[in-house]
Amino acid sequence: MEMLVVSLASLLAGFVDSIVGGGGLILVPALFAVFPTTHPATLFGTNKGASVWGTAIATVQYSKRVNLPWQALGPAAAVCFASSLGGAWLVTVISPEYLRKSLPLVLVIVLVYTLAKKQLGRHHAPRFAGSREAWVASAIGAVIGFYDGFFGPGTGSFFVFLLVRLLGYDFLHASAGAKLLNTASNLAAIILFALKGHVWWHFVLVMAIANILGSLAGTHLALKHGTGFVRSVFIVVVSALILKTSYDAFLR
């Protein structure tokens, strides 16, 4: 029964994550509910071990239909990987608790800005090219990759928002780019958790298959319905993240 519950949660998480990020909003609480006495690091490691497959498959699927600027996103993914390792190491030294209360406010700003700028991310008009695009993308990878390693909630949504806002991508291209960067940050986290023995590989195998199936379905919908659909899902996911992080910060 435990395997069935977490696999279904992984399926849904892969679906949501492949469109706009935020799959951890579903899978992490499910893991904590099913295994309430397990060390949190083990549950986080198991979550990453399953979700990385969905984001990787989504990256491949998007790349077949969306023209990704690999010359910019490739270096950004490498930077993201390194900074995520740094963030994961730092969380073993200091607590990220102070971020818990500020995160809902940051997400509210992201949501309000997106709603106010109705044309934001509707048209793909990259602001930079060549090395400038690579530098800006790498800066995004460095900041959000570090955040993912150190704390994590909303990482995919932050990637999407910043790729739209700073690089001028539409939501579809931003979601595709975010999958690549999120795969890099997830890989870094998995390495750290695995080295410390915090991954349940017997659960990861089944959960990963479910996550991939959800990811394939979500990617299909995103590619079929385009930018407007992805933008709408982004708004819904960020709204849900605001509610979840507010509850965790102030009510739990």
N, C-alpha and C positions, 0 to 999 in steps of 0.2 A: 504493500500500500504506500509506503514511504517513497519508493522508487516511482510509482505511478504519479503521485502528487507533484513531486519535484520535476518530473519529466514533462508533465502538462504545463507547469509553470515555465519551464525552459522553452517549450514550444511557443507559448504566448510571448515570452520575453524576446525570443528571436524574431518574431513577427514585428513587434513594436520597434526593436532596436534597428532592424534593417531599414526601416522607413526614416526614422529621425532620431534614433538613440533613446535612452531611457528604459532599456530592458531590465536594468538592475532594480528599477522601481517595482518590478513584478517578482523577479527571481530571488533577490536577496531576502525580502520579507518572508517568502515562502520557505526558504531554507531555514530561517530563524524560527518560523512557526513549527516546522516539522522536527527540527533538532534543537530545541530550546536550551539544552545543557551543553552543547558542543562549543568549543573554543571559537570565537568569532573569526579568527584568522583562518581556520579550516573552512568555514563556510564561505568567506570571501575568496579563498583560493579555489574552492570548488566552483563557485560562481564564475570566476574568470576562466577556469579550465573549460567550462561548457560554452560560455558566451564568445570566446575568441574564435571558435569555429564558425559561428553564425556571422560575425563581422567579417571574417576572412572570405567566406563564400559570397557574402553580399558585395564585397569589394570586387571580386571576380565578375559577378553578374552585372554590376553597374558598369564596369570597365568595357564590357562588350557593347554597351548601348550609349554610354556617355563618354565624351571625349575628355579624359582627365589630364591635367597638366603635370605629367610625371616629373618633368624637370624641376618643378616647384615642390610637388607633394612628396617625391622620393626623399630629398634631403630633410624635409619637414618630418617625415616618418622616422628617420634615423635620430633626429634631435628629440622627437617625442619619446622614443624608446629609452634614450639615455636619461632624459629628465624624469620619466616615470620611475626608473630605477632609483634615481636620487630622492624622489618624493617617498617611495616605499621605504627606503633606508631611513629617511628622516622621521617617519612615523614610528619607527622602533625606538627613537630617541626622545621625541616630544609628542604630546597628545594633540590631535587636531580638534579638540573639543571646542576651541574658541571659534572655529569655522562654522560649527553647527548652527549657531544663532544668527550668523550673518548671511548664510546661504539663502534662506527664504527671501530676504530683501534683494539680493542680487538677482534672483530668479524673477521677482516681481518687476524689477527694472527692465529685464530682458523682455518679459511679456508685454509690458506697457509700451515699450519702444516698438516692438513688432506690430502691435495693434494700431499704434498711432501712425506708423509709416506703412500705409496700406499697399504701397508699391514695392516695399522692401522684399527683395528676393524673388520677385515675379519675372524679372528679365535677367538673362545672363550677360553681364557686361563687365568683364574683368578689368580692374583698375590698373593693374600692373602687368608687366611682361618680363621674361628673362630673369636676371639675377634679383631684381627688386621683388618680383612675385615670390621667388624662393626664400628671400630673407624674411618677408612678412609672414609667409606660411610657416617658416621655421620658428619664428617668434611665437606664433599661435601654438605650434606643437610643443615648444618649450614650456610655455605657461600652463596650458591645459594638461599636457602630459604629466608635469610635476604635480598638478592638482589631482589627477587621476591616481597617481601612485600614493599621494599623501592622504587623500580623503575620498573622492570619487563620485558621489551622487551628481547626476546631471551632466557627466562628461560629454556624452555624445551630443546633447543639446547645445552645450557651450561651443563645441567644435562647429556645429552647423551655423549657429548664430554669428560667430566671429568670421567664418568663411564668407558668409553673406555680407556682413556689415563692413569688414575690412578689405576683402578681396573683390567684392562686387559679384560674387557667384549668385545664380538663382538657387532656390531651395533644393532642386533636384541635384545639381552639380555639387552643392555644398554637402548634401547628404552622402553622395558618393565619396567625396573627399574625406568626409568625417569617418567613414567606415575604415579607410586605409589608416588614418591616424589612430583611430581607436584600437585597431588590430595591433598596431605597434605598441601602444601603451599597455594593452592587455597582456601581450607576450612578455613584456618586462615584469609585470606583476606576477605572472605565472612562474617565471624563473625564480623569483625571490621566494614566493610561497612554497614552490616545490623543493627548493634547497632546504627550507626549514621544515619540510614534512607536513605542510598544511594543505594538501590536495587529496581528496578522496577519489582516486582514479577509477575505482569500480563504479562510482556514481557518475563521474564525468563522461565515461564512454556512452552511456545511454542518454544522458542529458544533452550531450553534444549532438547526437543524431537528431533529437527532438528540436534542438536549437537551430540546426541547419534547415530542417523542414519548415520551421516557422520563418526563418530568414528568406528562404526561397519564395514563400508565399508573399511576404511583405515586399520584397524587392520587385516581384512581378506587378503588384498593385501600384507601387510607386512609379515604375517605368511606364505602366499603362495609363495612369491618370495624370502624371506630370507634376509640375511645380505647385500648382494650386492645391492639389491633394496633400503634398508633403508639407506645405505651409500650414494647412488646417490641422494635420496630425501634430505638427510641431507645437501649435498653440494649445492643443488638448494635453499633450504630454507635459509641457512646461507648467500648465495649470495644475495638473496632478502632482507634479514634483513640488510645487509651492505648498500644496496641502499636506503632502507627506513630510516634507522637511520641516514645516511649521509645527506639525504634530510632534515630530521627533525632538525638536529644539525646545518647545515650550510646554507641552502637555504630558509627555511620557515620563 
